[in-house]
Amino acid sequence: MSDKYKFHNIDGAYFVTFTIVEWIKVLEDDSYKRLITDNISFYQKNKGLIVYGYCIMPNHVHMIIQAGDRFTVSEILRDLKKFTSRAIVRKLEEEKPEGYLTILNQFIEAGKPLKRIKSHKVWQDGNMAKLAYSNKFLMEKLSYIHNNPVEYGLCHFPWDYEFSSAINYSGKAGLVDVELLSLQMNKIR
């Protein structure tokens, strides 16, 4: 794997993107997005994850995050993806929505070539991690995250999309607690 997207600065804040294999829109249903928000909240409370921005799209997740003192961003994302993979598969198997067998088979096929995958591979490898190195970079990525649902046609205004920190930045409570970014870089360790 390329060093381009690795977590080199353990204290730094990162813009990350993780994607469902084959870009399957398994997160199109809001209940699957809630699995992700619930897990993000769990990792905030239990592993010190700091979230500055996020957006959960139908087939991928964008976040600006930083680790607390006990765990690294890499460890947190590894565990978050592992747990949500299992939760997504379990939910598909229990609820049996239309097309679920096709999705489960795609997850199985994606995992077959990899010895480390025992059954289903839900998330693509990697997190496309980019170190937040300036205010300009942070604001560009935050704007990109918040405008992603608008560009995708999921809403007219960023703050109307329930599964995004744009709500938090509009002054309302969102589904995930967010540390609001200001133009002060000292906000980021």
N, C-alpha and C positions, 0 to 999 in steps of 0.2 A: 504494500500500500504506500502511496506517495506521502511524503512528509508535509505536503502542502496543507493538508487539513487536520493535522494532529494538534493536540493540546500541549504546546511547548511552555506556556507561562501558566503555572498552576494557580496563581493568584489572579489572573486576568479574567475579564469578562469576555464572553464569546457570543458571536452570532452563529447559531447552528440551525441546520435543516436536516430533518430525518424523514424518510419517505417510505411508504408502503411498497413492497415488491411489485414490480410490473405496473406501478402507478395505479393499482386497484383502488377504486373509490369506496373502500370499506368504511371510511369515516364520514361518508355522506349522511348517514343517519345520525341525528344529534345524540342518541344514547351512546354511540361509540365515541363521539367527541367527549362526552362526559366522563367516559373511562379515562381519557387522557387528562382532562382537567382535574379529576379526583386524584389521579396519581401524581400530577405535578404538585398539588396541594400537600399530599402525603410527604413527598420528598422535601418540600419546603419546611414542613414541621419536624420531620424526623432525621433529615440528613443535611439541613442547612442550605438547601438550594435557594439562591436569590434570583428572582425573575424580574427583569427590567422591561420585557416586552414579549408577547407571544401571539400566535395565531394558529388555529387548528383548521386546516383545509380538508377537503374530502379525501385527499390521498397523501398529505404531507403535513409536517408541523415545522413552524419557524419559531425560534426563541432567541432572546438576548438574555444570557444567564451568566451566573458566577457561582462558584462553590463557596461554602462557608469554610470553617476551619477543620472539620473532621473528615471530609471526603473531597475528592477531586471532581471536576465537571465530567471527566471521562467515566469515573466510577458511577456517578449518579445517572448519567445517560445510559450506560450499559444496563444498570439495574432497572431503570424506568422502561427501557425498550423490552427487556426480558419479561418483566411482569405484565406490561400491556399486551405483549404478544400472546401470552397465555390467556389473558382476560378476553381478548378479542376472539380467539379461537373458541374458548369456552362459550362465549355469548352466541357466536354463530351456531355452534353445535346444539345449544339449548333452545334458542329461539327459532332456528331454521327459517330465516327470511328467504324471500325469493332469490334464487341464484346462489344460495349459500354453498351448495356442493361444488359448484364451479370455483368459487373463491377458495374453499378449503383445499381443493385439488391443486390450485395454483400455488398455494402456500406450501403444500407437500412437495410439489415439483421444484420449487425454488430452494427447498432445503436438501433435496436428494444429493446434489454434488458435494455437500459439505459434511465432513465427519462430525463436526461439533453440533450440528443440528440433528436432534433426535426425531422430530416429526415435522413441525410446521415452521417455515421461515416467513415472518410477517413483515419485518422491517428490512430494507436494504442495508448493506454494510455501510458503515461510516456515518458521519454527522455533518459533513461539509463545514467543519469548525473554522471560523475566521476570528482571530483576535481583534477585539475592539481597541484600536490604537489611537483614536482621536474623537473629538466631539462631532466632527463632520461625518466620520464613518458611522458613529452611533445614530445620529439623526437620520442619515440616509437609510440605514437598515431598519430603524423604527418606522420610518415613513413607508418603506417597502412592505414591511410586515403588515402594517395597518391598512394599506391600500390593496393588498393582495385579494381580499374578498370582493372588493369593488371591481377590480380588473377581471375577476373570475365571474362576475355577474351574480354574486350571492347577496348583495345589498347595494343601496345607493350611496350610503355614507359609511365610512369606516366604523363610527361609533354605534351603528345599528347592528353590527355583526356580533352576536352573543359570545362567540368563541375567540375573542381577540382582546388584547389589552387596550385597544382604542377606547373601549368603554371606560377603563380606569383613567386614561389620560383626558377624557371628557369630563371628569369630576364625579363619576358615578362608580358604584361598586361593581366589579366584574366577578366572574366565576373563579378567578385566581387572584390572590393578592399580588400586587406589583409594586416594586420600588420605583417610583416615578423618576425618570431621568430629568435632570436639569442640564443646563449648559456648563455646569461645574464638573470638571473631570474628577475632582476630589470625591465625588459621589461614588465613583468606581475605585475600588482598592487598587 
